[in-house]
Amino acid sequence: MVRAAVAAALALATAGAQVGVAHAEEDASVAEATARARAERAALRYRDALAQVEAAIAIGKASPAQLAALYRMAGELAAGLDEPTRAEQWFARWLALVPDGRLPADASPKVKAPLEAARASLGGAALAIAVTPTAPAATVAISVSGDPLRMVRSVRVRAAARAGEGTGAGGLPGAPLSIAGIDGDALVAAGLDEFGNEVVVRPFTRPGSGARTVGEGRTGTGTGTGTGTGRPLGGRWQTWAAGTVVLGVAGGVFAWRTSVAQDEFDRLRADSAQHTFEELEAVRARGERHALLANVAFGAAAATAVVTVVLAARGDRVTPVVGADHAGVALAGSF
C-alpha cells in the first residue's frame, strides 16, 4: 500500500540530505550512528536504539542540530520503554537546545508527559554564549550566559568551516582564547559538552575586520546576530541549510510513521476476522497521509538544498526568490 511511497520519498531525500549535511556542519560518523539508531527504532528494538543514540553522542563530533535530534529521539525511546524520569532528562537536554521544541499533536500521552515535565522544570531557560574581544586584540573570551543543565564543559573558537577546526583554540569559559592562528575572518565560538560535541555555537567575525559581530548567541541552532555578511536571513546559505535539515528530519519522521502504519495494516489484515473494515480503512488512510507528508517534506528539502549550494558557492551574487508556488535563486554578475 504505502511502502512504495516510502521508498520513493527516501530516494528523493538522498540528494537533498547529502547536500544539507555537508553545509550544515554535520559529522558523517554521527549521522551514520544516528541512522543505525533510527533503524533499530523502526524495528521496535527501543533498548538497542537508545544504546545507538548514546554511542552517537559519545563520538563527540555532533553539531547542535545533530545533538538536538539525538536528545529528542532518546526522550521518545525512553518514554516508549516506560522510563519517564529518564525520558524527562533527555527531553530537558533537547529543550535546552530547542526551547520551543514540540512533538506531533497525535503523539502518545506517555511521551508528551515527560516532555512537558521537562519544559516546566526549565521554565524557558536555554543555552546561550557571548563573545567578547579581550586585550590584546587577537584574543576573545567566550562566556556562558545561559546553561540551565550545566552542559557546557569547555569552549573553543574555530574557523567557520569545519575543515578549519583543527587550527582553533580551546579552553575554559571566560578565559582569553587566541584567534591569531585561525585563518579567515568568519569564525565560530562553540560551547562543548563532556564528550566534545558542540551544544551551542555563535558565528562571529574577527574583531577589527570592520563588521559588527560580537555579542550573544542563543541555543544550539547556530544562529546569532551579525555574521558579517550584511545579508538578511533569507539571503544566507545557513538559513536555507537549516531549513533543509528541518525538512529532512520531518520527512524522516513521516516516513517512519508511514512504515509503522504499513506494519499495523499488515497485522490487522492478517487477522481480519478479528477486525472490521473500518479499522483497516482508518490505518490505510493514516499511512497514505503520512506518506504524502513525507514526500512533500523530502521534496521541499531537496529544493532548499539546491538553494543552499548555490548561495554558498556564489555568495553575494545570488538572491533567493520565493513565491507562492515556487522557490529559486536569481544570479547576478558579468560573463
C-alpha positions as CSV (number, residue, x, y, z in Angstrom):
1,M,0.0,0.0,0.0
2,V,2.4,2.7,1.2
3,R,5.9,1.0,1.1
4,A,6.4,2.2,-2.5
5,A,5.7,5.8,-1.4
6,V,8.2,5.5,1.4
7,A,10.9,4.1,-1.0
8,A,10.3,7.0,-3.4
9,A,10.4,9.5,-0.6
10,L,13.7,8.2,0.8
11,A,15.2,8.2,-2.7
12,L,14.2,11.8,-3.2
13,A,15.6,12.7,0.1
14,T,19.1,11.3,-0.6
15,A,20.2,14.1,-2.9
16,G,18.9,16.8,-0.6
17,A,20.2,15.2,2.6
18,Q,23.7,14.8,1.2
19,V,23.9,18.5,0.3
20,G,22.2,19.6,3.5
21,V,24.5,17.6,5.8
22,A,27.6,18.9,4.0
23,H,26.6,22.5,4.5
24,A,25.1,22.2,8.0
25,E,28.5,21.2,9.5
26,E,27.3,17.8,10.4
27,D,29.7,14.9,11.1
28,A,29.3,11.8,8.9
29,S,30.2,9.3,11.7
30,V,27.5,10.8,13.9
31,A,25.0,10.7,11.1
32,E,25.7,7.0,10.5
33,A,25.3,6.2,14.2
34,T,22.0,8.2,14.2
35,A,20.8,6.2,11.1
36,R,21.5,3.0,13.0
37,A,19.5,4.2,15.9
38,R,16.6,5.0,13.7
39,A,16.8,1.6,12.1
40,E,16.7,-0.1,15.5
41,R,13.7,2.1,16.5
42,A,11.9,1.2,13.3
43,A,12.4,-2.5,14.1
44,L,10.9,-1.7,17.6
45,R,14.1,-2.5,19.3
46,Y,13.9,0.5,21.5
47,R,16.6,-0.5,24.0
48,D,19.1,-1.1,21.2
49,A,18.1,2.1,19.5
50,L,18.8,4.1,22.7
51,A,22.2,2.5,23.0
52,Q,22.9,3.6,19.5
53,V,21.9,7.2,20.4
54,E,24.2,7.2,23.3
55,A,27.0,5.8,21.1
56,A,26.4,8.6,18.6
57,I,26.7,11.2,21.4
58,A,29.8,9.6,22.8
59,I,31.6,10.1,19.4
60,G,32.0,13.7,20.4
61,K,31.7,15.3,17.0
62,A,28.0,16.2,16.8
63,S,26.7,19.6,15.7
64,P,24.0,21.3,17.8
65,A,21.4,20.2,15.2
66,Q,22.5,16.6,15.4
67,L,22.5,16.7,19.2
68,A,19.0,18.1,19.3
69,A,17.8,15.3,17.1
70,L,19.5,12.7,19.2
71,Y,18.2,14.1,22.5
72,R,14.7,14.1,21.2
73,M,15.0,10.6,19.9
74,A,16.4,9.4,23.2
75,G,13.5,11.0,25.1
76,E,10.9,9.3,22.8
77,L,12.7,6.0,23.2
78,A,13.0,6.2,27.0
79,A,9.3,7.1,27.2
80,G,8.5,4.1,25.0
81,L,10.4,1.9,27.4
82,D,8.3,3.2,30.3
83,E,11.1,5.2,31.8
84,P,9.5,8.6,32.3
85,T,12.3,10.0,34.5
86,R,15.0,9.1,32.0
87,A,12.8,10.5,29.2
88,E,12.3,13.8,31.0
89,Q,16.1,14.1,31.4
90,W,16.6,13.6,27.7
91,F,13.8,15.9,26.8
92,A,15.3,18.6,29.1
93,R,18.5,18.5,27.1
94,W,16.5,18.8,23.8
95,L,14.6,21.8,25.1
96,A,17.8,23.5,26.3
97,L,18.9,23.5,22.7
98,V,15.4,24.0,21.2
99,P,13.3,25.8,23.7
100,D,10.1,25.7,21.6
101,G,10.5,22.0,20.7
102,R,7.2,20.3,20.2
103,L,6.0,16.7,19.4
104,P,3.3,15.9,16.9
105,A,-0.2,16.5,18.1
106,D,-1.0,12.8,17.9
107,A,2.0,11.8,19.9
108,S,1.3,9.3,22.8
109,P,0.4,10.9,26.1
110,K,3.2,8.8,27.8
111,V,5.7,10.6,25.5
112,K,4.2,14.0,25.9
113,A,4.0,13.9,29.7
114,P,7.8,13.7,30.3
115,L,8.4,16.4,27.7
116,E,6.0,18.8,29.3
117,A,7.5,18.0,32.7
118,A,10.9,18.9,31.3
119,R,9.6,22.1,29.8
120,A,8.1,23.1,33.2
121,S,11.4,22.4,35.0
122,L,13.4,24.5,32.6
123,G,10.9,27.4,32.7
124,G,12.0,28.6,29.2
125,A,15.8,28.7,30.1
126,A,18.1,27.8,27.2
127,L,21.8,27.6,26.3
128,A,23.4,30.9,25.4
129,I,27.0,32.1,25.0
130,A,28.5,35.5,24.4
131,V,31.8,36.5,22.6
132,T,33.8,39.5,23.9
133,P,37.1,40.9,22.5
134,T,39.9,41.0,25.0
135,A,43.3,42.6,25.1
136,P,45.4,42.0,23.1
137,A,43.2,42.4,20.0
138,A,44.0,38.9,18.8
139,T,42.1,37.2,21.6
140,V,38.5,36.8,22.5
141,A,36.7,35.4,25.6
142,I,33.6,33.1,25.4
143,S,31.3,33.4,28.4
144,V,28.3,31.1,29.1
145,S,25.3,33.4,29.7
146,G,22.7,30.6,29.9
147,D,23.2,26.9,30.8
148,P,20.4,25.6,32.9
149,L,21.6,22.0,32.8
150,R,25.4,22.8,33.1
151,M,26.0,21.1,29.7
152,V,28.9,23.4,28.7
153,R,32.2,22.0,30.0
154,S,34.6,23.9,27.7
155,V,34.7,26.3,24.8
156,R,36.5,26.8,21.6
157,V,36.9,29.2,18.6
158,R,37.3,27.8,15.2
159,A,37.1,28.8,11.5
160,A,33.5,28.8,10.2
161,A,34.2,25.8,8.0
162,R,34.7,22.6,10.0
163,A,37.8,21.9,7.9
164,G,39.5,24.6,9.9
165,E,38.6,23.5,13.4
166,G,42.0,21.8,13.8
167,T,43.6,25.2,14.0
168,G,41.1,26.5,16.6
169,A,41.7,27.5,20.2
170,G,40.1,25.9,23.2
171,G,39.8,26.5,26.9
172,L,37.5,27.2,29.8
173,P,34.6,29.7,29.6
174,G,35.8,33.3,30.2
175,A,39.5,32.6,29.5
176,P,41.2,34.6,26.7
177,L,41.5,32.5,23.5
178,S,44.0,33.4,20.8
179,I,42.5,33.7,17.3
180,A,45.8,34.7,15.7
181,G,46.4,31.3,14.2
182,I,42.9,30.8,12.7
183,D,42.6,31.6,9.0
184,G,39.8,33.9,7.7
185,D,37.6,36.5,9.3
186,A,34.5,34.2,9.6
187,L,34.8,32.5,13.0
188,V,32.6,30.4,15.2
189,A,32.5,30.3,19.0
190,A,31.3,27.0,20.5
191,G,30.3,25.6,23.8
192,L,31.3,21.9,24.2
193,D,29.8,19.2,26.3
194,E,31.7,16.5,28.2
195,F,32.3,14.5,25.0
196,G,33.4,17.4,22.9
197,N,30.1,17.9,21.0
198,E,29.1,21.4,20.1
199,V,26.0,22.1,22.1
200,V,25.7,25.8,21.3
201,V,27.5,27.8,18.6
202,R,27.9,31.6,17.9
203,P,29.1,32.7,14.4
204,F,31.1,36.0,14.5
205,T,33.6,38.0,12.5
206,R,37.1,38.6,13.7
207,P,37.3,41.8,15.8
208,G,38.8,44.7,13.9
209,S,37.6,43.4,10.5
210,G,35.0,46.2,10.3
211,A,31.9,44.1,10.9
212,R,29.6,44.2,13.9
213,T,29.6,40.6,15.1
214,V,30.5,40.1,18.8
215,G,27.6,39.6,21.2
216,E,25.4,36.8,22.4
217,G,24.3,33.7,20.6
218,R,21.5,31.6,22.0
219,T,20.6,27.9,21.8
220,G,22.1,25.2,19.7
221,T,20.7,26.3,16.3
222,G,23.9,28.1,15.3
223,T,22.1,31.4,14.8
224,G,23.2,34.7,16.1
225,T,23.2,38.4,15.2
226,G,25.8,39.8,12.9
227,T,27.6,37.1,10.8
228,G,29.4,39.7,8.9
229,T,27.7,39.0,5.6
230,G,25.4,42.1,5.7
231,R,22.7,40.0,4.1
232,P,19.2,39.3,5.5
233,L,18.5,35.9,6.9
234,G,16.7,34.8,3.8
235,G,19.8,35.5,1.7
236,R,22.2,33.4,3.8
237,W,23.0,29.8,2.9
238,Q,23.0,28.9,6.6
239,T,19.3,29.8,6.8
240,W,18.5,27.5,3.8
241,A,20.7,24.8,5.1
242,A,18.9,24.8,8.5
243,G,15.6,24.6,6.6
244,T,16.9,21.6,4.6
245,V,17.8,19.8,7.9
246,V,14.4,20.6,9.5
247,L,12.5,19.4,6.4
248,G,14.7,16.3,6.1
249,V,14.1,15.4,9.7
250,A,10.3,16.0,9.3
251,G,10.3,13.8,6.2
252,G,12.1,11.1,8.0
253,V,9.6,11.2,10.9
254,F,6.7,10.9,8.5
255,A,8.4,8.2,6.5
256,W,8.9,6.2,9.8
257,R,5.2,6.8,10.7
258,T,4.2,5.6,7.3
259,S,6.2,2.4,7.8
260,V,4.5,1.9,11.2
261,A,1.1,2.3,9.6
262,Q,2.0,-0.2,7.0
263,D,3.1,-2.7,9.6
264,E,-0.1,-2.2,11.5
265,F,-2.2,-2.5,8.4
266,D,-0.5,-5.8,7.5
267,R,-1.1,-7.1,11.1
268,L,-4.7,-6.2,11.0
269,R,-5.3,-7.7,7.6
270,A,-3.6,-11.0,8.6
271,D,-6.1,-11.2,11.5
272,S,-9.0,-9.7,9.6
273,A,-11.6,-12.0,11.3
274,Q,-11.0,-10.1,14.5
275,H,-11.1,-6.6,13.0
276,T,-13.6,-4.5,11.0
277,F,-13.2,-3.0,7.6
278,E,-13.4,0.5,9.2
279,E,-10.3,-0.3,11.3
280,L,-8.3,-1.3,8.2
281,E,-9.5,1.7,6.3
282,A,-8.5,4.1,9.1
283,V,-5.0,2.7,9.2
284,R,-4.7,2.8,5.4
285,A,-5.8,6.4,5.3
286,R,-3.3,7.4,8.0
287,G,-0.5,5.7,6.2
288,E,-1.2,7.4,2.9
289,R,-1.5,10.7,4.7
290,H,1.9,10.3,6.3
291,A,3.4,9.1,3.0
292,L,2.2,12.2,1.3
293,L,3.6,14.5,4.0
294,A,6.9,12.6,3.8
295,N,7.1,13.2,0.0
296,V,6.3,16.9,0.4
297,A,8.9,17.3,3.2
298,F,11.6,15.5,1.2
299,G,10.8,17.3,-2.0
300,A,11.0,20.7,-0.2
301,A,14.3,19.6,1.5
302,A,15.8,18.8,-1.9
303,A,14.7,22.2,-3.2
304,T,16.2,24.1,-0.3
305,A,19.4,22.1,-0.5
306,V,19.8,23.3,-4.1
307,V,19.4,26.9,-3.0
308,T,21.9,26.3,-0.1
309,V,24.5,25.0,-2.5
310,V,24.1,27.9,-5.0
311,L,24.1,30.5,-2.2
312,A,27.2,29.0,-0.6
313,A,29.0,28.8,-4.0
314,R,28.1,32.2,-5.4
315,G,27.9,34.3,-2.2
316,D,26.5,37.8,-2.6
317,R,25.9,37.3,-6.3
318,V,22.9,35.2,-5.5
319,T,19.5,36.3,-4.3
320,P,16.8,33.8,-3.3
321,V,13.4,34.2,-4.9
322,V,10.4,32.8,-3.1
323,G,6.8,32.9,-4.4
324,A,3.5,31.4,-3.5
325,D,4.2,28.3,-5.6
326,H,7.9,28.4,-6.3
327,A,11.3,28.9,-4.8
328,G,14.6,29.5,-6.5
329,V,17.5,31.9,-6.9
330,A,18.4,34.8,-9.0
331,L,22.0,35.1,-10.2
332,A,23.7,38.4,-10.9
333,G,27.1,39.1,-12.4
334,S,29.0,39.5,-15.7
335,F,30.2,36.8,-18.1
